[in-house]
Structure formats: C-alpha cells, structure tokens
Amino acid sequence: MKKVFNLLLIYVVICFNSKANAQDFTESNKQILEIADKINKYYIFEDVANQLSKKLKSEIDLKTFDNLSDAEFAKSLSKYLTRNGNDLHFNLLYRPGKEEEKAVNEKELL
C-alpha cells in the first residue's frame, strides 16, 4: 500500500511540475518572440539589440502582455520597447482588417 501511495505521489508531482513548467505560447507570445528575433537581427546597435531582445523574451514568463486586447497589446509593447530600448522609433501599430494588404518586405525597410 505504501509503494502504491508513493508511486501515486511521484506521478502527481511529475504531472504538476511538467504542467507548471510548460510555457503557454499564445499568439501574443509568438509575436513577442518574432519581434525580439527581428530586433536582434536588424537593430543597428548590437549590444542594445541583445539586451532588449533578452529582456523582451523574459517578459513572456512574467506574463506582462497576457490578457490584453490586440490594441492594448500593440500600445503596451510599443511603450515597453521605446522605454527599454531608449529609442522613440520603436512603434507597433494595430490596424484591424488590414491583413489582406501586401506584406512589406523586410529588406525594403532597411
């Protein structure tokens, strides 16, 4: 009986731990990762890019941008990037209904 209880206890601990460590990759989390990667790849100041990208990715675990509407997400993330990147050029726009527009080629922006 004691063995069964111990096995059950171990099973519950493993299940709980794996669920607690599983990262919920919501759409906003995917966007944060994509933005962080693009900052790292394209931002002119490499040291700032590395720090900002790393810090932005850490916000996923802190759930800083969870439970926000799309407009709030864009506004909050813009403020975050301008404040932490110390650069007023970081802006995200939320434009609903514009998904059909031609995607801008990243190389055109450089």
N, C-alpha and C positions, 0 to 999 in steps of 0.2 A: 504494500500500500504506500509506503514511504517513497519507493522508487517511482511509482506512478505519479505521485504528487510532485516529486522533484522534476520529473520529465515534463509534466504539465506546466510547472512554474517556469522552467527553462524555455519551453515553447512560447509561452505568453510573453516573456521578457524579450525574446528574439523578435517576435512579431511586432511588439510595441516599439522596440528600438528601430527596426527597419522602417516602420511607418513614420516614426518621428524624424528619421534622417532622410527620408525621401523628399526630394525637392519638387515642389509643385510648379511645373513650368507652364504657367498661364501664358496667354498671348502677350500680356504686358512684359512678362519676364523674358520671353523670346525677343521682344523688341528692345529691351534693355541690353541684352547680350549682343544683339546685332549692332546697336548704336555704340556700345563700348568697343566692339571689334573695329568698327569703322573709324572711331576716334583714334584708336591705336594705330590703324593703318594709314590714315590720311592727315592727321593733325600735324602741323608743321613743327611744333616743339615736342620732341620725342619724350623728354622727361615728364612734361606735363601730361602728355597723352598716356603714358604708362601709369602715372599716379591716378589720373582721373578715371581711366578705364578700370583699374583695380578697385577703386573706391565705389564706382558705379555698380560693378558686379557684386560687391559686398552688400549693397542695398537690397538685393533680392532676398538674402537670408533675413534681413531686418524687416522685410515686407513693407518698406517705405511707400511703395507705389501701388500696393494692393487696394482693392475695393474703391477705385476711383473711376469715374466715368471717363470716356475717351478724351473729352475736352479738358477735364481736370488733370488727367494723366499727362497730356501734352504740356499744359501750363506748368504743372509741378516739376516735370522733368526739365523743362526749359530753365526755370528758376534755379534748379539744382545745378545744372551744367554751367550756367553763367556765374553762379556764386562759387562753385568749387573749381571751375576751370579758369576763373578770373578773366573771362573773355565774354564780351557782350555779343559776340557773333553766334553763340550757341542759341538757336531758336528752333523749336518744334512747332509746327502748325497742325492743327486739327481741322481738316476740311472734309466733312462728311459728304458722301455722294461723288467724290472725285476719283474713286478707284478706277473708273473707266479711262481716265486720262492717260496719255502716253507716259510711261515711266521715264524719269530723267536718267540719262546715262551718267554714272558717277564720274567718268573721265571728262564729261562736258563741264562738270562743276570745278574741275581743277584748273 
